[in-house]
Amino acid sequence: MRQELENLDQKAKSLSEFFYSYCKMKGDQSYTNVVRSVPDYLEKRMSSKLVFQNLKLWDVEDFERKDDYHMIILNYRGYIIQRFTVNAGLSSIIVSNSLNDV
């Protein structure tokens, strides 16, 4: 049991050190402080990720590559679809927009 307790203590210490460095925590590096701080850190991180996703204007819907051209289709939240066609042979870019009727 003593050996198992030492193994668990070592794992907790290793995990604590990982979170301490990963979350860039300052101050006391005790197990209890790290364990208390990690959920707050993750909550802040998830809320900023949700804000970023809500501010993101477009998604790459499709990307096609053929011999002399590349086509990229961007979807702006389902309102507008924009298609860029880049023709490498003629050095030209064609942009077409499509507005959702809804």
Backbone hydrogen bonds, N-H to C=O, Kabsch-Sander energy under -0.5 kcal/mol:
donor,donor_aa,acceptor,acceptor_aa,energy
5,L,1,M,-2.6
6,E,2,R,-2.2
7,N,3,Q,-2.3
8,L,4,E,-2.6
9,D,5,L,-2.3
10,Q,6,E,-2.3
11,K,7,N,-2.3
12,A,8,L,-2.5
13,K,9,D,-2.3
14,S,10,Q,-2.5
15,L,11,K,-2.6
16,S,12,A,-2.5
17,E,13,K,-2.4
18,F,14,S,-2.2
19,F,15,L,-2.6
20,Y,16,S,-2.4
21,S,17,E,-2.2
22,Y,18,F,-3.2
23,C,19,F,-2.7
24,K,21,S,-0.6
25,M,20,Y,-2.0
34,V,30,S,-2.2
35,V,31,Y,-2.9
36,R,32,T,-2.0
37,S,33,N,-2.0
38,V,34,V,-2.1
40,D,36,R,-0.6
41,Y,37,S,-2.4
42,L,38,V,-2.8
43,E,39,P,-2.3
44,K,40,D,-2.4
45,R,41,Y,-2.4
46,M,42,L,-2.5
47,S,43,E,-2.2
48,S,44,K,-2.1
49,K,45,R,-1.8
50,L,46,M,-2.2
51,V,47,S,-2.0
52,F,48,S,-2.2
53,Q,49,K,-2.3
54,N,50,L,-2.1
55,L,51,V,-1.8
56,K,52,F,-1.1
59,D,75,N,-1.9
61,E,59,D,-0.8
61,E,73,I,-2.7
62,D,73,I,-1.4
64,E,71,M,-3.0
66,K,69,Y,-2.6
70,H,86,V,-2.3
71,M,64,E,-3.0
72,I,84,F,-2.6
73,I,62,D,-2.8
74,L,72,I,-0.5
74,L,82,Q,-3.1
75,N,59,D,-2.8
76,Y,74,L,-0.6
76,Y,80,I,-3.1
77,R,75,N,-1.3
79,Y,76,Y,-2.4
80,I,76,Y,-1.0
81,I,98,S,-2.7
82,Q,74,L,-2.6
83,R,96,S,-3.1
84,F,72,I,-2.9
85,T,83,R,-0.5
85,T,94,I,-2.8
86,V,70,H,-3.0
86,V,84,F,-0.5
87,N,85,T,-0.6
87,N,92,S,-2.8
88,A,68,D,-3.0
88,A,86,V,-0.8
89,G,68,D,-0.8
91,S,87,N,-0.9
92,S,87,N,-1.7
94,I,85,T,-2.9
96,S,83,R,-2.4
98,S,81,I,-2.1
100,N,79,Y,-3.3
